[in-house]
Amino acid sequence: MHVVSGAVLDRWTALTDEQIVARVVGGQTALFEVLMRRHNERIYRAARSIIRDEVEAEDVMQQAYVNAYAHLRQFDGRAKFSTWLTRIAIHEALGRARKRGRYESVDFNQEDSSVVRPQITSPDPEREAFAGELRTLLESAIDTLPDGLREVFMLRDVDGLSTADTAACLTVSEDVVKTRLSRARASLRRDLTARAGLVAAETFRFPQPRCDRVVAAVFARIG
């Protein structure tokens, strides 16, 4: 399998995910790159929200794509491909985080009128260097959200998924998504959240060089 050139990729941009999946399953395996490039940023954000480490998030992405490619024939179209793919990435990320004892979801189903407060973490020198930038401050604040709230905020407010799509990705009810989103927003502080809509789309970006690296690594792993 080889990486497709940009010119060739452009010819397939008008096709839906499902149409591309059908072609990949039918033998045009190189077109899997179209799907990776189309969804890299969302998958990165989903993995990053759980792992909270950029390097490991990329490895989660690669494994999620390998897993998706291996089970592509099992995609039946009942959910959107992007939702199906995001579930795979979330499952991979959660498995790693829990195995290392780095994920402990709080029970948010119980009635509790108190506001969940962000967890206090040690200062990050790199983030302090850019403390004047709101985007960096927002990313840092998101990282302090409790497990369970962080993924919902990332998918809903950063990546812009609907409540229904977020619920489908996380396999929870829409009511759970709404409750957790409300608490996540409250914990990010009112003044910061008020400005988040202006910069949320720019947080946790996945630039072209990283996109290229993930695509090349996945193709190397799936042959």
Backbone hydrogen bonds in HBPLUS format (Angstrom, degrees):
<---DONOR---> <-ACCEPTOR-->    atom                        ^
c    i                          cat <-CA-CA->   ^        H-A-AA   ^      H-
h    n   atom  resd res      DA  || num        DHA   H-A  angle D-A-AA Bond
n    s   type  num  typ     dist DA aas  dist angle  dist       angle   num
A0009-LEU N   A0005-SER O   2.94 MM   4  6.23 158.8  1.98 153.1 159.8     1
A0010-ASP N   A0006-GLY O   3.03 MM   4  6.25 151.7  2.12 149.3 155.4     2
A0011-ARG N   A0008-VAL O   3.09 MM   3  5.50 141.6  2.24 107.4 117.5     3
A0012-TRP N   A0009-LEU O   2.96 MM   3  5.55 156.9  2.02 117.4 124.5     4
A0015-LEU N   A0012-TRP O   3.14 MM   3  5.60 154.0  2.21 111.9 119.5     5
A0020-ILE N   A0016-THR O   3.06 MM   4  6.37 155.9  2.12 151.3 157.7     6
A0021-VAL N   A0017-ASP O   2.82 MM   4  6.10 159.5  1.86 155.8 162.1     7
A0022-ALA N   A0018-GLU O   3.08 MM   4  6.26 157.4  2.13 141.9 147.2     8
A0023-ARG N   A0019-GLN O   3.19 MM   4  6.49 148.2  2.30 138.3 146.2     9
A0023-ARG N   A0020-ILE O   3.04 MM   3  5.06 117.1  2.45  94.6 110.2    10
A0024-VAL N   A0020-ILE O   2.87 MM   4  6.20 155.5  1.93 154.8 162.0    11
A0025-VAL N   A0021-VAL O   2.89 MM   4  6.10 169.9  1.90 159.2 161.5    12
A0026-GLY N   A0022-ALA O   2.93 MM   4  6.00 138.3  2.11 132.5 144.6    13
A0028-GLN N   A0023-ARG O   2.88 MM   5  5.46 154.3  1.95 156.1 147.8    14
A0027-GLY N   A0024-VAL O   3.06 MM   3  5.31 162.2  2.09 107.2 112.6    15
A0031-LEU N   A0028-GLN O   3.06 MM   3  5.94 159.0  2.11 124.2 129.8    16
A0032-PHE N   A0029-THR O   3.01 MM   3  5.75 165.9  2.03 121.6 124.9    17
A0033-GLU N   A0030-ALA O   3.19 MM   3  6.12 168.5  2.20 121.6 124.2    18
A0034-VAL N   A0031-LEU O   2.94 MM   3  5.38 136.1  2.14 108.1 118.7    19
A0036-MET N   A0032-PHE O   3.10 MM   4  6.48 157.0  2.15 149.3 155.8    20
A0037-ARG N   A0033-GLU O   2.90 MM   4  6.10 174.6  1.90 160.8 161.3    21
A0038-ARG N   A0034-VAL O   2.96 MM   4  6.00 147.7  2.07 141.4 150.9    22
A0039-HIS N   A0035-LEU O   3.12 MM   4  6.21 143.4  2.26 143.2 151.0    23
A0040-ASN N   A0036-MET O   2.81 MM   4  5.52 116.1  2.22 150.9 163.6    24
A0043-ILE N   A0039-HIS O   3.00 MM   4  6.16 172.1  2.00 165.7 168.2    25
A0044-TYR N   A0040-ASN O   2.84 MM   4  5.96 156.5  1.90 149.7 156.7    26
A0045-ARG N   A0041-GLU O   2.95 MM   4  6.14 164.9  1.97 149.8 153.6    27
A0046-ALA N   A0042-ARG O   2.93 MM   4  6.16 159.5  1.97 151.3 157.0    28
A0047-ALA N   A0043-ILE O   2.97 MM   4  6.12 167.3  1.98 149.7 153.1    29
A0048-ARG N   A0044-TYR O   2.73 MM   4  5.80 164.1  1.75 155.6 161.2    30
A0049-SER N   A0045-ARG O   2.94 MM   4  5.95 146.7  2.05 142.1 149.5    31
A0050-ILE N   A0047-ALA O   3.16 MM   3  5.51 142.4  2.31 105.4 115.3    32
A0051-ILE N   A0047-ALA O   2.90 MM   4  6.04 177.8  1.90 165.0 165.8    33
A0052-ARG N   A0048-ARG O   2.87 MM   4  4.97 147.6  1.97 124.9 135.4    34
A0057-ALA N   A0053-ASP O   2.86 MM   4  5.90 146.3  1.97 147.6 158.2    35
A0058-GLU N   A0054-GLU O   3.20 MM   4  6.47 147.1  2.31 142.0 148.5    36
A0059-ASP N   A0055-VAL O   3.31 MM   4  6.72 152.0  2.39 142.7 149.9    37
A0060-VAL N   A0056-GLU O   2.87 MM   4  6.19 152.6  1.95 150.8 158.6    38
A0061-MET N   A0057-ALA O   2.94 MM   4  6.22 154.5  2.01 144.3 151.3    39
A0062-GLN N   A0058-GLU O   2.97 MM   4  6.31 161.4  2.01 150.7 154.6    40
A0063-GLN N   A0059-ASP O   3.02 MM   4  6.27 166.8  2.04 150.9 153.8    41
A0064-ALA N   A0060-VAL O   2.82 MM   4  5.98 154.8  1.88 150.7 158.7    42
A0065-TYR N   A0061-MET O   2.90 MM   4  6.18 157.8  1.95 155.8 161.0    43
A0066-VAL N   A0062-GLN O   2.94 MM   4  6.22 156.8  1.99 148.7 155.7    44
A0067-ASN N   A0063-GLN O   2.84 MM   4  6.05 161.4  1.87 149.6 154.6    45
A0068-ALA N   A0064-ALA O   2.83 MM   4  6.03 156.7  1.88 145.6 152.7    46
A0069-TYR N   A0065-TYR O   2.81 MM   4  5.97 162.2  1.85 150.0 154.8    47
A0070-ALA N   A0066-VAL O   2.97 MM   4  6.16 157.1  2.03 146.7 152.9    48
A0071-HIS N   A0067-ASN O   3.12 MM   4  6.30 135.4  2.33 140.6 151.6    49
A0071-HIS N   A0068-ALA O   3.19 MM   3  5.22 132.2  2.43  95.6 108.2    50
A0072-LEU N   A0069-TYR O   3.39 MM   3  5.03 168.8  2.40 103.5 103.1    51
A0074-GLN N   A0071-HIS O   2.85 MM   3  5.41 151.5  1.93 116.0 125.3    52
A0075-PHE N   A0072-LEU O   3.12 MM   3  5.48 159.9  2.16 109.0 115.2    53
A0083-THR N   A0080-LYS O   3.06 MM   3  5.22 121.6  2.41  99.7 114.0    54
A0084-TRP N   A0080-LYS O   3.00 MM   4  6.33 164.4  2.02 157.4 161.5    55
A0085-LEU N   A0081-PHE O   2.83 MM   4  6.02 162.2  1.86 158.1 162.5    56
A0086-THR N   A0082-SER O   2.94 MM   4  6.01 155.0  2.00 139.3 146.6    57
A0087-ARG N   A0083-THR O   2.95 MM   4  6.17 155.7  2.01 151.5 157.6    58
A0088-ILE N   A0084-TRP O   3.28 MM   4  6.56 152.5  2.36 140.7 147.2    59
A0089-ALA N   A0085-LEU O   3.11 MM   4  6.47 157.5  2.16 149.5 155.1    60
A0090-ILE N   A0086-THR O   2.87 MM   4  6.10 162.8  1.90 155.1 159.8    61
A0091-HIS N   A0087-ARG O   2.86 MM   4  6.01 159.5  1.90 149.6 155.4    62
A0092-GLU N   A0088-ILE O   3.01 MM   4  6.22 157.9  2.06 146.5 152.2    63
A0093-ALA N   A0089-ALA O   2.90 MM   4  6.12 162.6  1.93 151.5 156.4    64
A0094-LEU N   A0090-ILE O   2.84 MM   4  5.95 167.8  1.85 153.8 157.4    65
A0095-GLY N   A0091-HIS O   3.00 MM   4  6.05 157.6  2.05 143.3 149.7    66
A0096-ARG N   A0092-GLU O   3.17 MM   4  6.42 156.9  2.22 145.7 150.9    67
A0097-ALA N   A0093-ALA O   2.94 MM   4  6.15 169.8  1.95 155.6 158.8    68
A0098-ARG N   A0094-LEU O   2.87 MM   4  5.91 168.2  1.88 154.1 157.4    69
A0099-LYS N   A0095-GLY O   3.06 MM   4  6.01 151.7  2.14 136.9 145.1    70
A0100-ARG N   A0096-ARG O   3.17 MM   4  6.37 142.7  2.32 144.7 153.1    71
A0102-ARG N   A0097-ALA O   2.77 MM   5  4.99 164.4  1.80 159.8 154.4    72
A0101-GLY N   A0098-ARG O   3.05 MM   3  4.87 161.0  2.09 101.5 106.6    73
A0119-GLN N   A0144-THR O   3.05 MM  25  5.23 162.0  2.09 148.6 142.9    74
A0127-ARG N   A0124-ASP O   3.00 MM   3  5.31 116.7  2.41 105.6 121.0    75
A0128-GLU N   A0124-ASP O   2.89 MM   4  6.14 154.5  1.96 157.1 165.7    76
A0129-ALA N   A0125-PRO O   3.10 MM   4  6.30 141.1  2.25 142.8 151.5    77
A0130-PHE N   A0127-ARG O   3.05 MM   3  5.36 144.4  2.18 104.6 114.7    78
A0131-ALA N   A0128-GLU O   3.19 MM   3  4.76 158.4  2.24 107.4 104.3    79
A0133-GLU N   A0130-PHE O   2.98 MM   3  5.75 169.6  1.99 125.7 129.1    80
A0137-LEU N   A0133-GLU O   3.12 MM   4  6.43 157.3  2.17 150.2 157.1    81
A0138-LEU N   A0134-LEU O   2.86 MM   4  6.07 152.8  1.93 151.0 158.1    82
A0139-GLU N   A0135-ARG O   2.98 MM   4  6.27 160.2  2.02 148.3 153.3    83
A0140-SER N   A0136-THR O   2.99 MM   4  6.19 159.9  2.03 148.0 153.4    84
A0141-ALA N   A0137-LEU O   2.95 MM   4  6.15 153.5  2.02 143.2 150.7    85
A0142-ILE N   A0138-LEU O   2.89 MM   4  6.15 157.2  1.95 153.3 159.1    86
A0143-ASP N   A0139-GLU O   3.07 MM   4  6.31 154.6  2.14 145.7 152.2    87
A0144-THR N   A0141-ALA O   3.12 MM   3  5.32 140.4  2.28 100.4 111.4    88
A0145-LEU N   A0142-ILE O   3.07 MM   3  5.42 159.5  2.12 111.3 117.8    89
A0149-LEU N   A0146-PRO O   3.09 MM   3  5.64 144.7  2.22 126.8 137.2    90
A0150-ARG N   A0146-PRO O   3.16 MM   4  6.12 156.9  2.21 164.0 168.7    91
A0153-PHE N   A0149-LEU O   3.01 MM   4  6.27 167.8  2.02 160.1 163.0    92
A0154-MET N   A0150-ARG O   2.95 MM   4  6.11 163.0  1.98 150.9 156.0    93
A0155-LEU N   A0151-GLU O   2.96 MM   4  6.11 168.0  1.97 152.0 154.9    94
A0156-ARG N   A0152-VAL O   2.88 MM   4  5.90 165.9  1.90 153.4 158.1    95
A0157-ASP N   A0153-PHE O   2.84 MM   4  5.37 137.3  2.02 134.2 146.7    96
A0158-VAL N   A0153-PHE O   3.29 MM   5  6.73 146.8  2.41 150.0 156.2    97
A0159-ASP N   A0154-MET O   2.82 MM   5  6.12 151.0  1.90 158.7 168.5    98
A0161-LEU N   A0155-LEU O   2.91 MM   6  5.73 162.6  1.94 159.9 154.4    99
A0160-GLY N   A0156-ARG O   3.14 MM   4  4.89 122.7  2.49 104.4 116.9   100
A0166-THR N   A0162-SER O   2.92 MM   4  6.08 160.5  1.95 151.3 157.0   101
A0167-ALA N   A0163-THR O   2.93 MM   4  6.09 161.1  1.96 148.6 153.9   102
A0168-ALA N   A0164-ALA O   2.96 MM   4  6.19 153.5  2.03 144.3 151.8   103
A0169-CYS N   A0165-ASP O   2.90 MM   4  6.14 154.6  1.96 147.5 154.2   104
A0170-LEU N   A0166-THR O   3.01 MM   4  6.22 155.4  2.07 151.1 157.1   105
A0171-THR N   A0167-ALA O   2.78 MM   4  5.56 112.4  2.24 137.2 153.2   106
A0172-VAL N   A0167-ALA O   3.07 MM   5  5.04 154.2  2.14 136.0 143.2   107
A0177-VAL N   A0173-SER O   3.17 MM   4  6.54 156.0  2.23 145.5 151.7   108
A0178-LYS N   A0174-GLU O   2.95 MM   4  6.22 161.7  1.98 151.6 155.9   109
A0179-THR N   A0175-ASP O   2.97 MM   4  6.17 161.6  2.00 149.0 153.7   110
A0180-ARG N   A0176-VAL O   2.92 MM   4  6.07 169.1  1.93 154.3 157.4   111
A0181-LEU N   A0177-VAL O   2.86 MM   4  5.93 156.7  1.91 150.5 157.4   112
A0182-SER N   A0178-LYS O   3.05 MM   4  6.16 158.4  2.10 144.0 149.6   113
A0183-ARG N   A0179-THR O   3.13 MM   4  6.40 157.5  2.18 147.4 153.0   114
A0184-ALA N   A0180-ARG O   2.84 MM   4  6.00 151.0  1.92 145.5 154.2   115
A0185-ARG N   A0181-LEU O   2.95 MM   4  6.13 164.5  1.97 152.8 156.1   116
A0186-ALA N   A0182-SER O   3.11 MM   4  6.30 156.1  2.17 141.5 148.2   117
A0187-SER N   A0183-ARG O   3.03 MM   4  6.18 154.0  2.10 144.5 150.7   118
A0188-LEU N   A0185-ARG O   3.23 MM   3  5.30 142.8  2.38  97.9 108.3   119
A0189-ARG N   A0186-ALA O   3.27 MM   3  5.66 161.5  2.31 113.0 115.7   120
A0193-THR N   A0189-ARG O   2.96 MM   4  6.10 167.0  1.98 159.6 163.8   121
A0194-ALA N   A0190-ARG O   3.03 MM   4  6.06 149.1  2.12 144.4 151.9   122
A0195-ARG N   A0192-LEU O   3.15 MM   3  5.48 138.2  2.34 103.2 113.8   123
A0196-ALA N   A0193-THR O   3.08 MM   3  4.83 142.9  2.23  94.0 105.3   124
A0198-LEU N   A0195-ARG O   3.06 MM   3  5.67 147.6  2.17 114.8 123.3   125
A0199-VAL N   A0196-ALA O   3.06 MM   3  5.42 140.9  2.22 107.6 118.1   126
A0200-ALA N   A0196-ALA O   2.63 MM   4  5.30 138.5  1.79 164.7 173.1   127
A0202-GLU N   A0199-VAL O   2.82 MM   3  5.32 150.3  1.90 116.0 125.9   128
A0203-THR N   A0200-ALA O   3.13 MM   3  5.33 162.3  2.16 108.8 114.3   129
A0210-ARG N   A0207-PRO O   3.13 MM   3  5.66 122.3  2.48 112.8 125.5   130
A0211-CYS N   A0207-PRO O   3.04 MM   4  6.29 154.2  2.10 150.2 158.2   131
A0212-ASP N   A0208-GLN O   2.85 MM   4  6.10 161.9  1.88 161.4 165.0   132
A0213-ARG N   A0209-PRO O   3.05 MM   4  6.24 153.3  2.12 140.0 147.2   133
A0214-VAL N   A0210-ARG O   3.01 MM   4  6.25 161.1  2.05 151.5 155.1   134
A0215-VAL N   A0211-CYS O   3.03 MM   4  6.24 168.6  2.05 154.7 157.9   135
A0216-ALA N   A0212-ASP O   2.98 MM   4  6.13 169.1  1.99 152.6 155.6   136
A0217-ALA N   A0213-ARG O   2.97 MM   4  6.08 157.4  2.02 145.3 152.0   137
A0218-VAL N   A0214-VAL O   2.89 MM   4  6.08 159.2  1.94 153.9 158.9   138
A0219-PHE N   A0215-VAL O   3.09 MM   4  6.31 166.9  2.10 153.7 156.8   139
A0220-ALA N   A0216-ALA O   3.03 MM   4  6.20 149.5  2.12 142.4 151.1   140
A0221-ARG N   A0217-ALA O   3.05 MM   4  6.30 140.2  2.21 140.3 150.6   141
A0221-ARG N   A0218-VAL O   3.01 MM   3  5.08 123.6  2.34  95.4 110.1   142
A0222-ILE N   A0218-VAL O   2.93 MM   4  6.22 147.8  2.03 153.6 162.5   143
A0223-GLY N   A0219-PHE O   2.93 MM   4  5.73 119.3  2.30 136.9 148.7   144
